[in-house]
Amino acid sequence: MSTPTSLLRAFRPQVQERFYDFYEELRSNDDLFWDRTLRAWVATGHAVVSKAAGDPGLSSVRYPDIEDVPEELRPLARVLSRQMLYNDAPDHPRLRALISKAFAPRAVQTLRGRIVEAVDRIITGAVPAGRMDIVADLARPLPLTIICDLLDVPEEDRPALASWSEPIAEAIGNSRLDADRNREASQSMTDMLAYFRELLSRRDIPPSPYTLRALVGAQAENTDQDLDELLANCALLLIAGHETTTHFIGNATLALLRHPHAADQLRSRPDLMPAAVEELLRYDAPVQLMLRRARRDLDLAGRTITEGQTVLLVGGAANRDPAVFPDPHVLDFERPGARHMSFGHGPHFCLGAALARLEGAIVLETLLTRLPGLRLDGAAPQWQRSLNFRGLTRLDVAFTPPSDEHHRGTPTVLSAGSPYGVGSAPHAGSCPVRPGPGQVADA
């Protein structure tokens, strides 16, 4: 067995287009290896990733000692350390319970019409031109709109939240930023929390039912819950709900454009949309890895992990493990069986999974039914540089502007009685939205 290369090679632009071939090289050497460059264990096999994600001997705490963090990043690290994503039991389930009601099926159901309306408006605006940038015109504004609805953020304040979100997400997804970029991320988090604190105090905008603002306000008024802790988790959900769904929409659209037979299959069989969403999440996940640290010496896949060592769980590689997913590089909407790792696993299973699935299904159905001749156009798709996040910076498409738009409306797959109603999904018994690692996709 040869010595594995470093996961850090994923940063190289030339690796991005052959990302999963690179993962296959890593896994074929060893599904758990010590990366000398990153000074961390790297897990690439489905069995070891899924086992480690739920192992109580591995901690999700990202910054065990804030003083070890570069000074310019400490303000951000302090806030992240209050978020449920970077906490273990008993703090993790306590923090998760504070806001889980906003993602309950009944609450997510209230957003269905808003998602359809927002997608319809974006597509209607793009139709006359016959072209659009899927990332800038659709994948970025849509999730931001929906998560801001969930937070009760007024329309006029949303651009500011988007501008704060980007440097924070970059810092979370890249440990190799320079001091100025780290400083910008810390300042953006400070500004975001100050905004949320002011928003909670406003009486001119009554909170809507089931929104995070209503839940957080009630918690702050009726308990001795630390307000900074609550606000930190609102910031997490804004970044998680915005960045990761943006990447999923872009990645899924690109996959369908590169596999026209799969797109045609979905057009003719909308009943496959639930399975298609799951397969597209497996095929090119928006979040690629989860970070854990050993609480104590432990055994993992026959290796001794020493207390304090970092373990990087590469869910994107686990999703292409041929031992679990036969012909893993094939996009197969009728693939049976195993669960992908794109929403994490175990206690940190993604809190917003139902919402992400719903947004993805609405977008994909609308693109396929309202934009005939949809195809790649312009420059080759470009990927952002990150170990954690897998997302496009631009995706130019063209289509034939339909002469008759009278058919606009709710996609058939999302009508009443849909096989993909809120909270449902393929293998629903194994993938519920419930308190179930750690990057933004899982909470």
N, C-alpha and C positions, 0 to 999 in steps of 0.2 A: 504494500500500500504506500503510495507516494505521499509526501508532505503536502497538506492542503494549502492553497493560497489564502490570502487574507480576504475577508468579506469587504474590506475597504475598497477593493477594486470596483465595487458596484458604483462608486462615485464617478468612474471614468465615463465620459460621453460615449465612447465606442462600445461600452458594455451595455448601455441602456437598451439598445435594439435587440440584443441577444441576452437579455436579463435572465431568462429562465434556463437558457443553455448554460449560463454561468452557474446558476444554482445547481444544475444537474452535475456539473463538474465537481462542485463542493461536496454534494451528497454522495457521489460515486466514490469519492475518496474516503469519506467517513460522515455519518449522519450526526456526529457530535465530536468536535475537535477544538483544540486550543489554538486560538488565533494570536500569534505572537505579536503582531502589529497592534491589534486592539487590546491585547492583554485581557482577553475574555474568552469564555467558552462559546462556541457557535453551534446551535442545534438546527439541523435542516430536515430531519426525517419526521414524518407525521406522528409516529408513535412517541418519539422522545419529546417533541414539541407539545403535544397534547397532555402527556404525563406531567411535564414540568410546569405547564401553565396552571395546573390545579394543585401543585405540590406545596403544602404549607411550610416546607423547609426552605422554600425560595420566596424571598420578599419582593414586593413591588415598590418599596421605598426607593426613590431615585437618588435623593440627596441625604444620605444618612448623617452627614456632617456638613452643615452649610458653610462652615469656615474653610472647608476644603475646596469650595467653589470659587472661581475667579471673582474678584471683588465686584466687577461691573455686572456680573450675572446674579449676584446674591439676592437683589430685590425680587427678581423673577423666581429664583429657586425657593424663596420663602413662601411665595404664593402657591407654587406648584406643590410644595410639601403639605399644603392644607387641602389639596384636592383629593377626591376619593380615588382617582386613578393611581395615585402614588402613596396609598396607604394600605395597610393590612388590617385584618381583624384585631381588635373590635372596632377600630375607627372606620374602616372601609364600609361595613354594612350600615353603621350609624349614619354616615354621610350620604350613602346611596339612598337610604330610606327617606331622607329629607326631601328629595326631589323626584323620586321614582313615580309619584302620582302624575306628574306632568307627562309621563311616557306610558301611562296605562292605556289599554285599548280604547276606552271611551274618550280619553283626552286626545289621542292621536286621531281618532275618527273625526273630531271637530276640525282638523286641519285638511282633510281630504279635499273639500271644495276649494279651499284656498290654494292648494297645490295645483289643482286642475286649472283654476283661474289664472294663476301666475304663469304656468307653462303656456296656456293658450295665448296670453298677451304677448309673451316673448316670441312665440312662433308666428303669430299674426304679423308682428312687426318685421320679422325677417323675410316673410314670403315674397313681397314685391322685388327684393334685391336678388333672390335666387341663390344667395350664399350667406354664410355666417361663420363666425368663429365659435365653435361649440363651447369652448372654455369661457371666453370673455362674455359671450352673449347669453349663455344659458347655464352652464355648469357652475359658474361663480355666483351670479345674482340669485338664482333660484333657492339654493340652500340657505343663503344669507337671509332672504326674504322670510323663509319659513321659520328659521330659528329665531329671528327677530320678532316674528309674530308670537312665538312661544314665550319670548321674554317681554312682550309688550313694549318693544322699542319703537318709538314714533318714526315714521318714514324719513323725516329730515335728519335724524341722528344716525341712520344706518351707514352712510359712507364713512363716518368717523370710526365706527366699530370695525368695518372692513379693513380700514387702514391700520388699525391697532392689531388686528388679528394676524396679519401676514408676517410681521417680524417675530411675533411670539411663536407661531407655528414653525417658522424657519429655525428658531433657536431650539425648539423641542426636537425637531427632526434632524439637527446637525450639530454635533458636539465640536466642530472644528471651525466655528466662526471667529472672526477677529474681535478685538475688544470693543470697537465702535458698534458692530452689529449686535453684540451681546448687550451693550449699553442701550441701544435702541429698543431691543426686546424688553428689557427691564422697564424702561420708561413707558412703553406701550401698555404693559400690564398695569403699571401704576395709574395711567390715564383711564384705562378700561374700568378698573375697580372704582375709581373716583366717580366715573359716570354712573355705574350701577348704584352706587350709594345715593347719588343725587336722584336717580330715577325712582328708587324706592320711596323717597320722601315726597315725591310729587303727588298732589291731590287733584290737579287739574286733569289728569288722565287716569280714570278709575281702572284698576286691573281687570282683565277679562277672566272668566272662569277657566280653571285648569291650567293657567299659565304659570310659569316659574316665578314671575313677579308676585302673583297672588300667593303662591305657596311660601316663597321666601319671606314676604311681608308678614304673613300669618305666623311663621316660625319665629321671626324676630320680635314680634309683639307679644306672643303668648308663651314664650319659653326664654330660658337664659342662654339660648344658643348663640354662639359667637358669630356676630354679623360678618366679620371678615372671612370666616370660614364659609359661610353661605355664599358670599359674593365671589369667593375664589372658585367655588364650584359652578356658579353661573358663568364665569369666564371660561371654565373648562368646556361647558356645554356649548357655548357660542363657538369656540374654536373647533371642537370636535364635530358639531353639527354642520359647520360651514366647510371646513377644509376637507374632511374625509369624504363627504357626499359629493363635493365638487370633483374630487379625483375619481370616484366611482362612476359618475356620469360620463366623464371624459374617457376613461379607460374602456367602459362598456360600449360606448358609441364607436370607438376606434376598433374594438374587437369585431363588432357587427359589420363595419365597413370593410374590414379585411376578410370577412367570412360571409360573402353575400348569400351563400346557400342557407346559412343560419338565419340571416335576416328574412329571407323569403319564407323560411319555415315558420317564423314567428308571425309574419303577416297572414299566412294561411291558417295558422293554428294559435290564436291568441290564448287558448287555454294553457299553452306551454309557458306563459309569461312567468308564473311563480318559479318554476324550475329554471327558467332562463336567467332570472335575477340571481339565483343561487349559483348557477354555473358561471356566470360572468364575474361574480364576486370571487369565486375560486380561481378562475382563469387569470385574472390580473387584479389582485387585491389593492385597495387604496392605501392600506397600512401593511407594511411588510414585516415588521418585527416587533417584539415585545422584550422588555428588559427586566431581568430578575437578578437578585443578589442572594447568595447563600447565607442563611441565618446561622448555619452550623455546618460542619463537615457532613456530607451526605453522598450517597451513591446515585448516579443517574446514568442509565444505559451502560453500566459496567465501569464507569469512570468515577473517581473520587473527586468531588467538587469541594474545595476547601472553603471554610467559613470566610465570608467577605468577597469571594470571587464573583465576578459578573457572568451571567449566562444570557446570551442573546438568542431568543427564540424566533427563528425566521419563519413566520407563518406563510409567507409567500412561497418559500421552498417546500414546506410541508404540503401545501396545496397542489404541488406538482409531483408528489411522491408516487411513483408507479406501483409501489406495494399496496397503496390504498386506492389510487385512482388510475385504473388501467388506461393506457394511451393518454397520459395526462396533458399532452400538448394539443389534444384535439378538443374543440369546443363542441360539447355534446349536451343538448338540452334534455335528453332522456337518460342521462347518466344516473344509475341507481346508487343507493347506499350512502357512503360515508359523508360526514359533515366536514365542510371546509373550516379553516381556522381564521377567516377574515374578520369575524366578530369576536375573536378571542375564544376563551374556553374557561370553564370553572367559575369561581366567584366573581371574576371581573368581566363576565360575558357582557357584550355591548348593551348598554342601557337603551340606546336609540336605534336598535336593530329594526324594529317594526317601522319606524319613521323612515329610515334610510331605504328599506325595501319598498315602501310605498312611493316615495319620491322617484326612485329608480324605475319602477314599473310604469308610472304615469309618463315620465319623460320618454322612455324607450318606445312605448306604444304610440305616443304622439308623433315622435320622429318618423316611425315606420309607416304611419297611416296618413300623415298630412304633408310629407315632403317626398313626392315621387322622384325617383332617380337620384336619391341621396348618395353622394359619393365624395371621396377625398378630393381636395382641391388645393392648389397653392403649394407652399413649402411643406417639407416632410414634418410630421409631428415631432415636437421637441419635449423632452422630459426634464422635470426639475431635478436638481442634484440633492438627494437625500437618502440616507439609509433607512429611515423610518417610513417615509411617505413615498408612494409611487403615483405620480400624477403628471399630467401634461401641462405645459405652459401655454400651448396654443394648438388648436385643431381646426383647420380651415376645411369647410365642406361646401359643396354646391349641390343644387337640386333644380328640378324643373318647376317653376312657379305654377301651382295649379290654377286653372282658369276659374274654378268654382270652389269657393270655400264654405258652401252652405252646410257641409258635413261636420263642421267644427263642433266640438263638445266633448263630453266625458268619454274617454276611450272605453270600448266595450268590455275590456278585461276588468275594469274598475267599477262596473255597474253593480247594483244591488245583487247580492247573492254571488258575487264574484268568487272564484276559487282563491283569490288573493286579497280577501278582506283584511282589514286592520287586525294585526296580531296573528294572522295565519301565515303559514309558509310551508313549503315542503319539509317533511320530517319535523313537523311542529312539536312532536313529543320530545325531541332532543334539542330543539332550538327555541325555547320560549324566551320572551323578554322578561327576565326575572333577575333578582339578585343572584347572580351566579355563584392582555395583561399588559410591561405596561407601557403602551403608548396610547395615543388618543382614541383609537378605534374601540378599545375596551375600557370600561369604567368600573 
